[in-house]
């Protein structure tokens, strides 16, 4: 088989990297912006709300959480809809461009509007925009890939995406802190500069798609008429394997996401500063960047299932260990190994879903996995803050138990791909 890199795959990966960098900017900047004195918060901040026997106070931190989670939930729940419509129409490029335009408009809106409700609306608009881009992008990677190159291409795509996501927060803090600036004799704050960077990122991605991507040729197939979510396997008594992969992706992403909300508790427990926490957080991203592509390529040769199972086997102890280690270096090691586990699960999962998707189903089928990842992150950050009240280790223990369920689901419900032998040697081997 040929192993030359398809320039279209590279263009999609680069566009996704720039888009991810711009969006991760906002994950760091928006909490700082809303918590500053520049945003007009609602009048009910500071009031106490009673829900039955429970009471809670509306704080700025709560409003920040609502903004961040709104993006995740709108993005995740909208993806099957946008993926299915894209499948029905056979249009990929227009969906990508629409989504990037919505993300750019939302980023520009933060500069214009300074009240909380408008910021909430802008973030919601961006969540819908991401729902247009993510399932369609992975569908294009799938459709432009030969079966024996699919794992490597998804590994490359995820590597670029994670590079953007990992670099964005590092740069964002510097951009905000170094402000104010002067642009064409106009003074702009550090926040406005960060929002402009996000706009430019979306515009650059837009230009890459316009210049280098066209819709694949569409052929008639009965699959394009059947794009509903399938829970049960129509050929057996268990779960549909793509749906099973979606469930496994949720618990994998949840295991990854529970760490970030516990920053202050982790630092106090390990007697460390924010720098070491940043290193620990980044260790997982670094491992993903390093191992996504090689694991994806190996799954093209040896099959998807061994890496899925191996990834979950590694995920369990590396997640559990984070709740019990007492040394900063051990936490870095646990996070790095967890990143390898996530790389071993995610790229082969996308490739396997692509193998199983019938013609005309790429958008709807692969959106189940991308939706699962988004939901896992959203629920992980939410449950982490709740469960840690019962003890520091509790979120990690619960995530490990859910990971064991994910391993069981993969082992019992997901078989190897159809088609040519997974042990076909790759060119150059």
C-alpha positions as CSV (number, residue, x, y, z in Angstrom):
1,X,0.0,0.0,0.0
2,X,1.1,3.5,-0.5
3,X,2.2,5.5,2.5
4,X,2.5,9.0,1.0
5,X,0.7,11.7,2.9
6,X,-2.5,13.0,1.3
7,X,-2.2,16.8,1.2
8,X,-6.0,17.1,1.8
9,X,-5.6,15.2,5.1
10,X,-2.7,17.5,6.1
11,X,-4.9,20.5,5.2
12,X,-7.7,19.2,7.3
13,X,-5.3,18.5,10.2
14,X,-3.8,22.0,10.0
15,X,-7.2,23.7,9.8
16,X,-8.3,21.7,12.9
17,X,-5.1,22.6,14.7
18,X,-5.5,26.3,14.1
19,X,-9.2,26.1,15.1
20,X,-8.4,24.1,18.3
21,X,-5.7,26.7,19.2
22,X,-8.2,29.5,18.8
23,X,-10.8,27.7,20.9
24,X,-8.5,26.7,23.6
25,X,-7.5,30.3,23.9
26,X,-11.0,31.0,25.0
27,X,-11.1,28.2,27.6
28,X,-8.3,30.2,29.4
29,X,-9.3,33.7,28.5
30,X,-13.1,33.7,29.1
31,X,-12.9,32.8,32.9
32,X,-10.4,35.6,33.4
33,X,-12.5,38.0,31.3
34,X,-15.8,37.2,33.1
35,X,-14.0,37.3,36.5
36,X,-12.5,40.7,35.7
37,X,-14.2,44.1,36.3
38,X,-14.8,44.5,32.5
39,X,-17.9,42.3,32.2
40,X,-21.3,43.4,33.5
41,X,-22.6,40.5,35.6
42,X,-26.3,39.9,36.2
43,X,-27.8,41.5,39.3
44,X,-28.7,38.2,40.9
45,X,-25.0,37.3,41.5
46,X,-24.5,36.8,45.2
47,X,-28.1,35.8,45.9
48,X,-29.0,32.4,47.4
49,X,-31.2,30.1,45.6
50,X,-33.2,27.3,47.3
51,X,-33.9,24.0,45.5
52,X,-36.0,22.0,47.8
53,X,-33.9,21.4,50.9
54,X,-30.7,22.4,49.1
55,X,-29.4,26.0,48.8
56,X,-26.6,27.4,46.7
57,X,-25.2,30.9,46.1
58,X,-25.0,32.3,42.6
59,X,-21.3,33.2,42.2
60,X,-19.1,34.4,39.3
61,X,-17.5,31.0,39.3
62,X,-20.9,29.4,38.7
63,X,-21.6,31.7,35.8
64,X,-18.1,30.9,34.3
65,X,-19.0,27.2,34.6
66,X,-22.3,27.8,32.8
67,X,-20.5,29.5,29.9
68,X,-17.9,26.8,29.5
69,X,-20.3,23.9,29.8
70,X,-22.8,25.5,27.4
71,X,-20.3,25.2,24.6
72,X,-19.6,21.6,25.4
73,X,-23.2,20.4,25.7
74,X,-24.4,22.4,22.6
75,X,-21.4,21.1,20.6
76,X,-21.9,17.5,21.7
77,X,-25.6,17.1,21.4
78,X,-25.8,18.9,18.0
79,X,-23.1,16.8,16.3
80,X,-25.3,13.8,15.4
81,X,-27.8,16.3,13.8
82,X,-25.2,18.2,11.7
83,X,-23.3,15.0,10.8
84,X,-26.6,13.3,9.6
85,X,-27.7,16.3,7.6
86,X,-24.2,16.4,6.0
87,X,-24.5,12.8,5.1
88,X,-28.0,13.3,3.6
89,X,-26.9,16.2,1.5
90,X,-23.4,15.0,0.7
91,X,-22.1,18.5,1.5
92,X,-19.0,18.6,3.6
93,X,-17.2,21.8,2.7
94,X,-20.2,24.2,3.2
95,X,-20.7,22.7,6.7
96,X,-17.0,23.3,7.6
97,X,-17.1,26.9,6.3
98,X,-20.4,27.6,8.1
99,X,-19.1,26.3,11.4
100,X,-15.8,28.3,11.2
101,X,-17.8,31.4,10.3
102,X,-19.9,31.0,13.4
103,X,-16.8,30.5,15.6
104,X,-15.2,33.7,14.2
105,X,-18.4,35.7,14.7
106,X,-18.6,34.5,18.3
107,X,-15.0,35.5,19.0
108,X,-15.5,38.9,17.4
109,X,-18.7,39.3,19.5
110,X,-16.7,39.2,22.7
111,X,-15.0,42.4,21.7
112,X,-18.2,44.2,21.0
113,X,-20.4,42.9,23.9
114,X,-19.4,43.3,27.5
115,X,-22.5,42.0,29.4
116,X,-22.7,38.4,30.6
117,X,-25.9,37.4,28.7
118,X,-24.3,38.4,25.4
119,X,-21.1,36.5,26.2
120,X,-23.3,33.4,27.0
121,X,-25.0,33.8,23.6
122,X,-21.7,34.1,21.8
123,X,-20.3,31.0,23.4
124,X,-23.5,29.1,22.6
125,X,-23.1,30.3,19.0
126,X,-19.6,28.9,19.0
127,X,-20.7,25.6,20.4
128,X,-23.1,25.2,17.4
129,X,-20.4,26.3,15.1
130,X,-18.1,23.6,16.4
131,X,-20.9,21.1,15.9
132,X,-20.8,22.0,12.2
133,X,-17.1,21.5,11.9
134,X,-16.1,18.5,14.1
135,X,-18.2,15.6,12.7
136,X,-17.7,16.8,9.1
137,X,-14.0,17.1,9.5
138,X,-13.6,13.5,10.8
139,X,-16.0,12.3,8.1
140,X,-13.8,13.9,5.4
141,X,-10.7,12.3,6.9
142,X,-12.5,8.9,6.8
143,X,-13.7,9.3,3.3
144,X,-10.3,10.5,2.0
145,X,-8.5,7.6,3.6
146,X,-7.9,4.1,2.3
147,X,-8.8,1.4,4.8
148,X,-5.1,0.5,5.4
149,X,-4.2,4.1,6.0
150,X,-7.2,5.2,8.1
151,X,-5.6,4.7,11.5
152,X,-2.5,6.6,10.6
153,X,-4.5,9.5,9.1
154,X,-6.7,9.8,12.2
155,X,-3.6,9.6,14.4
156,X,-2.1,12.5,12.4
157,X,-5.3,14.5,12.5
158,X,-5.6,14.1,16.3
159,X,-1.9,15.0,16.7
160,X,-2.4,18.3,15.0
161,X,-5.6,19.0,16.9
162,X,-4.0,18.3,20.3
163,X,-1.0,20.4,19.4
164,X,-3.4,23.3,18.9
165,X,-5.3,22.6,22.0
166,X,-2.1,22.2,24.1
167,X,-0.3,25.3,22.8
168,X,-3.4,27.6,23.0
169,X,-3.6,27.9,26.8
170,X,0.1,28.5,27.1
171,X,0.0,31.4,24.6
172,X,-3.3,32.8,25.8
173,X,-2.1,33.7,29.3
174,X,0.9,35.5,27.8
175,X,-1.2,37.5,25.4
176,X,-3.5,38.7,28.1
177,X,-0.7,39.4,30.6
178,X,1.4,41.4,28.0
179,X,-1.5,43.8,27.1
180,X,-2.5,46.5,26.5
181,X,-1.4,46.8,22.9
182,X,-1.6,49.3,20.1
183,X,-3.0,48.1,16.7
184,X,-3.0,50.7,13.9
185,X,-2.8,53.4,16.5
186,X,-5.9,51.9,18.3
187,X,-5.3,50.8,21.9
188,X,-6.6,47.3,22.7
189,X,-6.6,45.4,25.9
190,X,-5.0,42.0,26.4
191,X,-8.4,40.4,26.4
192,X,-9.3,42.1,23.1
193,X,-6.0,40.9,21.6
194,X,-6.8,37.3,22.7
195,X,-10.2,37.5,21.1
196,X,-8.7,38.8,17.9
197,X,-6.2,35.9,17.9
198,X,-9.2,33.5,18.1
199,X,-10.9,35.4,15.1
200,X,-7.7,35.2,13.1
201,X,-7.4,31.4,13.8
202,X,-10.9,30.7,12.5
203,X,-10.2,32.9,9.4
204,X,-7.0,31.0,8.7
205,X,-8.8,27.7,9.0
206,X,-11.5,29.1,6.7
207,X,-8.9,30.0,4.1
208,X,-7.3,26.5,4.2
209,X,-10.6,24.8,3.6
210,X,-11.6,27.1,0.8
211,X,-8.2,26.6,-1.0
212,X,-7.5,22.9,-0.5
213,X,-10.7,21.0,0.3
214,X,-13.5,19.9,-2.1
215,X,-16.4,17.6,-1.4
216,X,-15.6,14.0,-2.3
217,X,-17.4,12.5,-5.2
218,X,-20.8,11.2,-4.1
219,X,-22.1,7.8,-5.2
220,X,-25.5,6.5,-4.8
221,X,-25.9,4.1,-1.9
222,X,-28.7,2.9,0.3
223,X,-26.6,3.8,3.3
224,X,-27.1,7.5,2.7
225,X,-30.8,7.0,3.4
226,X,-30.3,5.3,6.7
227,X,-28.4,7.6,9.1
228,X,-30.3,7.1,12.3
229,X,-28.6,6.4,15.6
230,X,-28.4,2.6,16.0
231,X,-28.2,1.2,19.5
232,X,-28.6,-2.5,18.9
233,X,-26.5,-4.5,16.5
234,X,-28.8,-5.3,13.5
235,X,-26.7,-8.5,12.9
236,X,-26.6,-9.7,16.4
237,X,-28.0,-9.6,19.9
238,X,-25.6,-7.0,21.4
239,X,-24.9,-3.3,21.0
240,X,-24.1,-1.8,17.7
241,X,-20.3,-1.6,17.7
242,X,-20.1,2.1,16.8
243,X,-22.5,2.9,19.6
244,X,-20.4,0.7,21.9
245,X,-17.3,2.7,20.9
246,X,-19.2,5.9,21.6
247,X,-20.0,4.7,25.2
248,X,-16.3,3.7,25.6
249,X,-15.2,7.1,24.4
250,X,-17.4,8.9,27.0
251,X,-15.8,7.0,29.9
252,X,-12.3,7.5,28.4
253,X,-12.8,11.2,28.1
254,X,-14.3,11.5,31.5
255,X,-11.2,9.8,33.0
256,X,-9.1,12.4,31.3
257,X,-11.1,15.4,32.3
258,X,-11.5,14.9,36.1
259,X,-8.0,16.2,36.8
260,X,-8.3,19.8,35.6
261,X,-11.0,21.1,38.0
262,X,-8.9,19.9,41.0
263,X,-6.0,22.2,40.4
264,X,-6.0,23.9,43.8
265,X,-6.5,20.6,45.7
266,X,-3.8,18.8,43.7
267,X,-1.3,21.6,44.4
268,X,-2.1,21.6,48.1
269,X,-2.0,17.8,48.3
270,X,1.4,17.5,46.5
271,X,2.8,20.7,48.1
272,X,3.6,22.2,44.6
273,X,3.1,25.4,42.6
274,X,1.0,26.1,39.5
275,X,4.0,25.4,37.2
276,X,4.2,21.7,38.2
277,X,0.4,21.4,37.9
278,X,0.7,22.8,34.3
279,X,3.4,20.2,33.6
280,X,1.2,17.5,34.9
281,X,-1.7,18.7,32.9
282,X,0.4,19.0,29.8
283,X,2.0,15.5,30.2
284,X,-1.2,13.9,29.0
285,X,-1.4,16.2,26.0
286,X,2.3,15.6,25.2
287,X,1.8,11.8,25.3
288,X,-1.2,12.1,23.0
289,X,0.8,14.2,20.5
290,X,3.7,11.7,20.6
291,X,1.7,8.5,20.3
292,X,-1.5,9.2,18.3
293,X,0.1,8.9,14.9
294,X,2.4,5.8,15.5
295,X,-0.4,3.9,17.3
296,X,-2.8,4.8,14.5
297,X,-0.3,3.5,11.9
298,X,0.3,0.3,13.9
299,X,-3.5,-0.3,14.1
300,X,-3.6,-0.2,10.3
301,X,-1.2,-3.1,10.3
302,X,-2.2,-5.2,13.4
303,X,-5.8,-4.3,13.7
304,X,-7.8,-1.8,15.9
305,X,-9.1,-4.1,18.7
306,X,-5.7,-5.0,20.3
307,X,-4.9,-1.3,20.8
308,X,-8.4,-0.5,22.1
309,X,-8.2,-3.2,24.7
310,X,-4.6,-2.4,25.6
311,X,-5.5,1.3,25.9
312,X,-8.3,0.6,28.4
313,X,-6.1,-1.8,30.4
314,X,-3.5,0.9,30.8
315,X,-6.2,3.6,31.4
316,X,-7.4,1.9,34.6
317,X,-4.3,2.0,36.8
318,X,-3.0,5.3,35.5
319,X,-6.4,7.0,36.4
320,X,-6.6,5.3,39.8
321,X,-3.0,6.2,40.7
322,X,-3.8,10.0,40.3
323,X,-6.0,9.8,43.4
324,X,-3.3,8.3,45.6
325,X,0.2,9.5,44.5
326,X,1.9,11.8,47.0
327,X,4.8,13.1,44.8
328,X,4.7,15.6,41.9
329,X,7.0,13.4,39.7
330,X,4.8,10.4,40.2
331,X,1.8,12.5,39.1
332,X,3.6,13.5,36.0
333,X,4.4,9.9,35.2
334,X,0.8,8.8,35.8
335,X,-0.6,11.6,33.6
336,X,1.9,10.8,30.8
337,X,1.0,7.1,30.9
338,X,-2.7,8.0,30.9
339,X,-2.1,10.1,27.8
340,X,-0.6,7.0,26.0
341,X,-3.7,5.1,27.0
342,X,-6.0,7.7,25.6
343,X,-4.0,7.8,22.3
344,X,-4.3,4.0,22.1
345,X,-8.1,4.2,22.4
346,X,-9.1,7.3,20.4
347,X,-7.3,7.0,17.1
348,X,-8.1,3.3,16.6
349,X,-11.7,4.0,17.7
350,X,-12.2,6.6,15.0
351,X,-10.5,4.3,12.4
352,X,-12.7,1.4,13.5
353,X,-15.9,3.5,13.3
354,X,-14.7,4.6,9.8
355,X,-14.2,1.0,8.8
356,X,-17.7,0.0,9.9
357,X,-19.5,3.1,8.5
358,X,-21.2,2.3,5.2
359,X,-21.0,4.6,2.3
360,X,-22.7,7.9,3.0
361,X,-22.7,7.4,6.8
362,X,-19.3,8.8,7.8
363,X,-20.7,12.0,9.3
364,X,-23.5,10.4,11.4
365,X,-21.4,7.4,12.6
366,X,-18.2,9.2,13.5
367,X,-20.1,12.0,15.2
368,X,-21.2,9.4,17.8
369,X,-17.5,9.2,18.9
370,X,-16.8,12.9,18.7
371,X,-20.0,13.6,20.6
372,X,-18.9,11.0,23.2
373,X,-15.6,12.7,23.7
374,X,-17.3,16.1,24.2
375,X,-19.8,14.6,26.7
376,X,-17.1,12.8,28.6
377,X,-15.1,16.0,29.1
378,X,-18.3,17.9,30.1
379,X,-19.5,15.3,32.6
380,X,-15.9,14.7,33.8
381,X,-15.4,18.3,34.8
382,X,-18.9,18.5,36.4
383,X,-18.7,15.3,38.4
384,X,-15.1,15.9,39.5
385,X,-16.2,18.9,41.5
386,X,-19.1,17.1,43.1
387,X,-17.4,13.8,43.9
388,X,-14.2,15.4,45.4
389,X,-16.4,16.5,48.3
390,X,-16.5,12.8,49.5
391,X,-12.7,12.6,49.4
392,X,-9.8,13.5,47.1
393,X,-9.5,10.0,45.6
394,X,-13.2,9.5,45.0
395,X,-13.4,11.1,41.5
396,X,-10.5,8.9,40.3
397,X,-11.9,5.7,41.9
398,X,-15.3,6.3,40.2
399,X,-13.6,7.1,36.8
400,X,-11.6,3.9,37.1
401,X,-14.7,1.9,37.8
402,X,-16.4,3.5,34.7
403,X,-13.2,2.7,32.7
404,X,-13.6,-0.9,33.7
405,X,-17.1,-0.8,32.3
406,X,-15.7,0.7,29.1
407,X,-13.2,-2.1,28.8
408,X,-15.9,-4.7,29.3
409,X,-18.0,-3.0,26.6
410,X,-15.2,-3.0,24.1
411,X,-14.2,-6.6,24.9
412,X,-17.7,-8.0,24.5
413,X,-19.3,-5.7,21.9
414,X,-16.6,-4.6,19.5
415,X,-15.0,-7.0,17.1
416,X,-12.2,-6.5,14.5
417,X,-12.8,-4.6,11.3
418,X,-13.9,-6.2,8.1
419,X,-12.0,-6.0,4.8
420,X,-8.4,-6.8,4.0
421,X,-6.2,-8.4,6.6
422,X,-5.0,-6.2,9.4
423,X,-1.6,-7.8,9.2
424,X,-0.9,-6.6,5.7
425,X,2.6,-5.1,5.8
426,X,2.8,-1.3,5.4
427,X,4.9,0.1,2.6
428,X,8.4,0.8,3.7
429,X,8.3,-1.9,6.4
